[in-house]
Amino acid sequence: MTEPYRSFNRYLRDRFGERVYRIPVDAGFTCPNRDGVRAFGGCTFCDDRGSGAPTIDLSVSVREQLEKGMRRIGKRYRARKFLAYYQAFSNTYAPEGVLRTIYDVALEFPEIEGICIGTRPDCLEDNILDLLAEYAEKTFVWLEVGLQSAFDQTLEAINRGHSAKEFFDAVRRARKRDLLLATHLIFGLPGETDEMMLETVRQVADTDIEGIKIHQLCIYKGTPMEMDYRLGHLPVLDEDRYVRLVADALELIPEDMVVMRLVAEGSQDEIIAPAWAFEKERIMDKIKAELQRRGTRQGSRYTPGSKTELAAQPV
């Protein structure tokens, strides 16, 4: 089935001339809502891997993680080009000198075309953005800044430790430096209605960021959300509702925005619910089929300046 949206794979293929694969890395960072600077315990949905991929081998250095990742992915897909994906926890949460040492490792490999960096808006002071801009002058830099929701009451409920205003301010300052930006959103967070989730999408669509990643809320083992779920206090979205919401979201974003992901996936060893989280391809096909049924695609209902006052967050 033809993709009715602009996928990240297509974006990378167009930019680099062939398929490019990301190698997830854990560089030993933490987050300011874990170490007490903003809060303790981390986001309530986040497990002890800090959203890092299960393929990451924490027993080896960043250099060895990249080497192992290139061997594994290269053998499986005959891949020749890669991006180092600093994924786990907040990967700008350190002094400049430390960040340089960590990022420079990736540039040692001719097969690595650039770096992807996952972080939080409160870990992007101007000096860090200047550092990233410096790297962007010599290699490909893709910055992923988590938002999850544009509603401060939701961010407080999940212990994010930052406000929506901080996110939009970080976006504004990063775009002044021409950095490529993407954000992460989660559908199904505690207390959020369908309209709240879509309003977050409208708020993001009204910025000029390049990419978006949407996940369903997954209940991971060992997280604060696990107990709430087991006690029946935290429902998860059923797949049909999620499919409709994602189709709505795709219609509301600009047609040129890069869609990095639409379904979170994981193994039954780590995720308790929803059960359909283990069937990514089937859910992706349902999303495409829903858009086809509607006769729409990405950007069909996008209107600049369409955000409402629901979130009351200035962009």
KETIKE-512669 format. One line per 4 residues: number of its first residue (from 1); their letters; for each residue x, y, z of C-alpha. Coordinates in steps of 0.25 Angstrom, whole numbers, plus 2048, in hexadecimal, padded with zeros to 3 digits. Example, Ala and Ser with C-alpha at 12.3 -4.5 7.8 and 13.67 -1.06 7.14 Angstrom:
<nodes>
1> AS> 831:7EE:81F  837:7FC:81D
</nodes>
This chain:
<nodes>
1> MTEP> 800:800:800  806:80E:7FC  809:816:808  7FF:822:809
5> YRSF> 80A:82A:811  818:82E:810  820:824:818  82E:825:81E
9> NRYL> 833:81A:816  82F:821:809  835:82E:80E  842:828:811
13> RDRF> 843:820:804  840:82D:7FD  84B:835:804  856:82A:804
17> GERV> 852:823:7F7  850:815:7FE  84A:80F:80A  851:814:817
21> YRIP> 84F:80C:824  850:812:832  859:80B:83D  853:80E:84B
25> VDAG> 85D:811:855  85D:813:865  868:81D:868  865:81D:877
29> FTCP> 85D:829:879  852:82B:882  846:836:883  844:842:88C
33> NRDG> 836:83C:890  83E:82F:895  84A:835:89D  842:840:8A5
37> VRAF> 846:84C:89D  837:84D:898  831:841:89F  834:832:8A3
41> GGCT> 830:825:89D  82F:829:88E  823:829:885  818:820:88B
45> FCDD> 817:819:87D  826:817:87C  82E:80A:880  83C:808:885
49> RGSG> 841:808:877  83D:817:875  836:813:868  842:80D:863
53> APTI> 841:801:859  842:7F3:85E  84E:7F1:854  857:7FA:85C
57> DLSV> 862:7F3:863  865:7FC:870  871:7F3:873  87A:7FA:868
61> SVRE> 87E:808:864  877:811:85A  881:80D:850  87F:7FF:852
65> QLEK> 870:801:851  871:807:844  87B:7FD:83F  871:7F1:843
69> GMRR> 865:7F9:83E  86C:7FB:830  870:7EC:82F  862:7E7:834
73> IGKR> 85A:7F0:82A  864:7EF:81F  863:7E0:81F  854:7E0:820
77> YRAR> 850:7EB:816  85D:7EC:80E  85D:7FA:813  869:804:80F
81> KFLA> 865:811:816  861:814:824  85D:81E:82E  862:81E:83C
85> YYQA> 855:81F:845  858:824:853  84B:81F:858  84A:81B:867
89> FSNT> 846:826:871  84A:835:86E  856:836:865  859:844:866
93> YAPE> 859:844:875  868:846:878  873:851:877  878:854:869
97> GVLR> 885:84D:86A  87E:840:86E  874:841:862  880:844:858
101> TIYD> 887:837:85D  87B:82F:85B  876:835:84E  884:834:848
105> VALE> 884:825:849  87A:824:83E  882:82D:835  88D:823:835
109> FPEI> 886:819:82C  885:81D:81D  878:814:81C  871:81D:826
113> EGIC> 86A:829:81F  866:831:82B  860:830:839  852:830:83E
117> IGTR> 850:835:84D  844:833:856  843:83D:861  839:846:869
121> PDCL> 836:855:867  83C:858:875  849:852:871  84B:85C:865
125> EDNI> 852:868:86A  857:872:860  866:86D:861  861:85F:85F
129> LDLL> 859:863:852  866:86B:84E  86E:85E:84F  863:856:847
133> AEYA> 863:861:83C  872:85F:83C  871:851:839  866:853:82F
137> EKTF> 870:85B:827  878:84F:825  86F:843:825  860:840:825
141> VWLE> 859:843:832  84B:83F:836  846:844:843  83A:83D:84A
145> VGLQ> 834:845:855  829:83E:85D  81C:845:860  812:83A:862
149> SAFD> 806:844:865  804:853:863  7FC:853:870  804:856:87D
153> QTLE> 7FA:84F:886  7FD:842:87E  80C:845:87F  80B:847:88E
157> AINR> 803:83A:88F  80E:832:888  81A:838:88F  820:83E:883
161> GHSA> 826:84A:88B  825:854:880  819:85D:87A  814:85D:86C
165> KEFF> 819:86C:86C  827:867:86E  825:85D:862  820:868:858
169> DAVR> 82B:872:85D  836:867:85A  830:865:84D  831:874:84A
173> RARK> 83F:875:84E  843:868:847  83D:86D:83A  845:87A:83B
177> RDLL> 851:871:839  84B:86A:82D  84B:85C:835  843:851:82F
181> LATH> 838:84E:83A  82E:843:83D  825:841:849  81F:835:850
185> LIFG> 810:834:854  809:82A:85C  7FA:827:85A  7F2:821:866
189> LPGE> 7F9:828:871  7F1:829:87E  7E5:832:87E  7E6:836:86F
193> TDEM> 7DA:837:866  7DB:835:857  7DA:844:855  7E6:846:85E
197> MLET> 7EF:83D:857  7EB:843:84A  7ED:851:84F  7FB:84D:853
201> VRQV> 7FD:849:844  7F7:856:840  801:85D:849  80D:856:843
205> ADTD> 808:857:835  808:866:837  817:866:839  821:864:82E
209> IEGI> 827:857:833  82B:84D:829  826:840:82F  81C:839:839
213> KIHQ> 81C:82C:840  80F:827:846  80D:81C:84F  802:815:856
217> LCIY> 804:815:865  80A:807:869  80A:802:877  819:7FD:87A
221> KGTP> 81C:7F4:885  823:7FA:891  81D:808:88E  814:811:897
225> MEMD> 809:80F:88D  809:800:88F  803:800:89D  7F8:80A:898
229> YRLG> 7F5:801:88C  7F4:7F4:894  7EB:7FB:89E  7E2:7FF:893
233> HLPV> 7E5:80E:895  7EB:810:887  7E4:80B:87A  7EC:80A:86D
237> LDED> 7E7:80D:860  7E0:802:857  7E6:801:84A  7DA:806:842
241> RYVR> 7DA:813:84A  7E9:814:848  7E8:812:839  7DD:81D:838
245> LVAD> 7E5:827:840  7F2:824:838  7EA:826:82B  7E5:833:831
249> ALEL> 7F3:838:835  7F9:835:827  7EE:83D:820  7F1:849:82A
253> IPED> 800:84A:827  807:850:81C  809:847:810  818:849:810
257> MVVM> 81A:846:81F  822:839:820  81A:82E:827  825:826:82F
261> RLVA> 81C:81C:836  80D:819:838  80D:80D:841  816:80A:84D
265> EGSQ> 81A:7FB:84D  821:7F2:857  821:7E4:85D  818:7DD:866
269> DEII> 824:7DC:870  823:7EB:872  815:7F0:86E  809:7EC:876
273> APAW> 7FE:7F4:86D  7F9:7F6:863  7F9:7E8:85D  7F9:7EE:84F
277> AFEK> 806:7F5:852  80D:7E8:84D  806:7E9:83F  80C:7F5:839
281> ERIM> 80B:7F2:82B  7FC:7EE:82C  7F9:7FB:833  801:803:829
285> DKIK> 7F9:7FD:81E  7EC:800:825  7F0:80F:826  7F3:80F:817
289> AELQ> 7E6:808:814  7DE:812:81D  7E4:81E:815  7E1:817:808
293> RRGT> 7D3:815:80D  7D2:823:810  7D8:827:803  7E2:830:80A
297> RQGS> 7F1:830:80D  7FC:838:815  7F8:847:815  7EA:845:80F
301> RYTP> 7E5:84E:81B  7F1:856:81E  7EE:865:820  7F9:86E:825
305> GSKT> 7F5:875:832  7EB:86A:835  7EE:868:844  7E4:86B:84E
309> ELAA> 7E4:871:85C  7E2:863:862  7F1:862:866  7F3:871:868
313> QPV> 802:86F:865  808:87A:85D  810:876:851
</nodes>
